[in-house]
Amino acid sequence: MKNIAVIGSLNLDTVIEVPQMPKAGETLAGTSVTQIPGGKGANQAYAVGKLLGKVKMIGAVGDDAPGKVLVNNLKSVGVDVSGISEIEGGTTGQAFITVEDSGENSIIIIPGTNADVTKELIQKNEDVIQKADIIIMQLEIPLETVEYIKEMAIKLGKTVILDPAPAVRDLPDSFWTGIDYIKPNETELSILVGRPLEGIDAIQEGACSMLKKGVKNVLVTLGNEGCLFVAEGTEEYYPACKVEAVDTTAAGDCFTAAFALALSQGKTCGEAIVFGQKVASIAVTRKGAQTSIPSPEEIME
């Protein structure tokens, strides 16, 4: 099994359940509020760890109670947290997630110490990247840090997986050049290419435009419609596992983590996609981010 390094965000999620999303100017009564360990980077590292992968994480938390909760939760599933810095006087990142009865969600991120994941912090933990075979990143840490890590990883011959969320418009082609896999959902892909994408043909065109920017492989997750894989000369659709969604929070993170884990085990890209879909299909039937991630035994069942 190959080594995986996750570089990214750690957030304490405050999850608010509502009947439906409030409209502008509307006051709406929620049904519950809970706090759950989250952050796209931490979710992905936690998922790899819970699925028994070999994973280390680089990130930053504050010297506060939420930071300790997040780090200890990663430790509980075997994640190596030696690359997570505790910033004196810093405030750990937070996310406020509104989940409606249908399972759909909207998210507001407060970066906090995630903004402290700088080039200097990466340089202090360069050995983690050197020892890893697969690098997973997201866009909840500074973009210049993501690009710096990508360039370092490419020079070292690592496999680079980027979950481009939250999506950012008008990034230069140089940002994308050399990335092995990106995993946007259809909304994020639309933002990346700068135009609406309605229908599978338009989504395929959008994915192909990312190939022209230098990405080697594009995985577009389509929710309950499945996943579209696009590479040079290849387009393949993978239908979704049919389940009743309760909360889609962290479903994409589960997919990314499980996909990377399968690659680390020597699985083909297609096999890794199917495994990612299985893990994500279980996660959406449960509430929360890291609390929704299944164990290997549950996946086997």
N, C-alpha and C positions, 0 to 999 in steps of 0.2 A: 504493500500500500504506500502511495506517495504522500509527501507532506503537503499540507495546505496552510497558507497564511491568509488571514482575513485582515485587511486594513480598513478601518471605517469607524462608524459612529456607535456610541452607546447612549441610549436615552431611557429615562423612566417614562413609561407611557401612562397617561391618565385617560382611561377609556370611558366615554359617556354613551350610554345606550338611549336612543330616542326612537319614537314610532316612525318618523321620517325626517329627512334633513330640513332644518329651518330655512325659510326664505328670508331674503333681505328685509330687515326691520321686524321680523317675527320673533316673539317670545314663545318658547316651546318647553313644555315640561318633560324632562328626561325620566327614565325609569330606574337607572342605576349609575354609579360611578365607582371604578376600581383602578388601582395602580398596579401595573404589570411591567416587568423588565422588557425593554425593547431597544430600538435603534437598529437600522438595517444591518450595520456591520455586526453588532452583537447577536442579532437574530440569526444571521448566517453562520457565525462561529458556533453559537449554541446548537444549531441544528446539526452541523457537522459533528460536533462533540457527542450529541445525544445519539447520533447514528453510528457512533464508534469510529469516527474518522480521526486521523492524526492532525490536529489543528492548533495553531497559535494565533493570537490576536494582537494587533497593534492599534492603540487608540488612546484616548485621554478621558479622565473623569476628574471631578472636583474632590477636595478633601471633605466631602459631606456625606450624609447618610445615604442619599440615592446612589452615589458612586460606589459605596461599599456594597449595597444591595446588588448592583449590576455585576460587579467583579465576582462576588461570592456565588452568584447564580451561574456564571460561566464556569467557575471552578467545579461546581457540583456535577457537571457533565464531562469533566476531564479536559476542558480547554486550558491550554497553557497561557496564562495571563501576564507573564513576565514582561511583555511588550506594552502593557497598558500603564501609562504614566498618571500619577495622581498630582494634579495641579494645585499647589497651595493657594488657598483663597478663591479657587475657581468654583464655578457652579456647573454641576453635571447637566448634560443636555436633557431636554424634555420634549415629549410629543403629546399633543392633545388630539385624541382620536374620537370622532363621532361615528357611531355605528347605528344604522337604522335596521328596522325589523327584517328587511330583505337580506341583510348581511353585508350590504355595500357600506363603504366607509369614506370619510374625508379626514385629512390629517394636517395639523399645523405643527411645524417643527420650531423649537427654540434651540439653536445650536449649542450654546454654552461652551463647554470645554472641547467640543468637537472641532471648534475653530482653532484649537491649539495643536491639532495634528498637522504640524508644519514640516518643512524639509529637515529642519534641525532635529526634530523628534524622530523622523524616519532614519536619519543618519546614525542616531544613537542605537537604533534597533536594526541596523543594516544586516546583521548576522541572521535575523529571522527570515529576511527575504532571501539571503544567500542559501539558506538551508531548505527553503521551501521549493516544491516542484510546481505548485499551482498557486497563483495570487488572485484573490477575490477582492474587488473594491466596489464602492458605490459613490454617489455624489453628495453625501451628507458631510463630507470633510472638504477643505479648500480645494478648488479645482487645480491650482498650481501644484499641490501636493500629489493629487492623483496622477497628473501628467509626469511629474518627477519620478514617482514610483514606477509608472509604466515604462519609461525610458530605461530605468535601472533594471527592471525585470526582463525587458527584451534583450538587453546586453548580456544578461546572465543566462539567457535561454529558457526562461520560465514561461509557463502557460498563463496568460492574463485573461481573466474573466471580469467584465465590468457590468454591473447592474446600474444603468444610467438613470437613477432616480435619486432625488427629484430631477426631472429632465431640464436641461438648460438649452435655450435657443442660441443659434449662431456661433457655435463653437467652431474654431478653425479645423480644417481637415487634419492638420498636424496632431491635433488632440487624439484623433481616432486611429491614426496610422499605426499598424502593427498589433492592435488588440486582437486576440484570438477569438473571443466570444463576447458579444453584448447581448443583454436580455431585457429589452424594453417591453412594456405592454403596448397595446395599440395607441393609447393616449400619449404615452411618452415618445413613441416613435413619431407620431404626428408633430410633436414639439421639436424633436431633433431635426426633422427634415423641413420644418417650417411651412407645412400646409396640411389641410384636413385630409384624412385618409378614410374614405367611406367604401366599405366592401373589401373583399379579400384581394381583388386585383390591385386596388390602390395600395393596400398594405404590402403586397409583394413588391410593388414598384418602390415603395418607401424603404423596404429592407434592402433592395438592390442599390438604392442610392447611398446607403450606408457602406455597402461594399466598395463603391466608387471612392468613398472617403478614406478607405484603407483598412476597414474592419474585415477580418477573414471570415467570420461566421456570425449570422444574426439569428437569434431565437426570439420570436415575437409571441409572448403569451397572450392568449385571447380569452381569458376567463373560462367560462363554461363552454366555449367554442373550441378549446384546445390550444395547440401551439403550432406555429409556422416556423420551419427551419429553412434558411436561405444561405447558400454559399455559392461560390463561383461555379456556375453550371449545374447547380442543384437547388431544387425547391421541393420541400416535402411537408405535408400536413399531418399532424398527429392529433386525432380526436381526443377530447377530454374524458376522464373518468366521470361518470354521472353520479353526482351526490347532491344532497340538499344543503346549500351553504347557510351557515349561521353567522360567520364573521370572516371576511376575506383578509383581515389584517395579517400580514406576514406570509401570506400564501406565496407571493413572488419570492420572498426570502427563502422559504422552504424549498421552492423549486430550484433556485440558484445553488443552494447548499447541497441538495441531493444530487443535482447534475454534476457539480464539481467532485463530490465524493465518489460517484460512479466512475468518472474519468480517472480519479486517483486509484481506483481498483482495476484499471485496465479495460473498462467497458468501452464500447464504441459510442460515438456521439448519439446515435439513435437509441441505443439502450439507456444511455444516461438521461435522455429526454423523457423516455417512458418512466424511468425510476423517479425523476423529478416530479412528473405528473401524479404518480401514486402518492408520494409524500404530501404534496400540496393538496391533493383531494381529501386527505384525512384532516389536514390543518384547518380547512375552511369549514369543517363541521363542528369546530370548537371555538370558544371565545378567547380573545387575547392574542398576543404575539408569541413569546417563547412558551407560554402555557399551552399553546395549541399544537406544538411540534410533537409528532409521534415517536415512539420507540421502535427499534428494529423488529421487536416481537409483534407490535401492532401492524407494521407494514407486511410482515409475513402472513399474518392472519387475513 
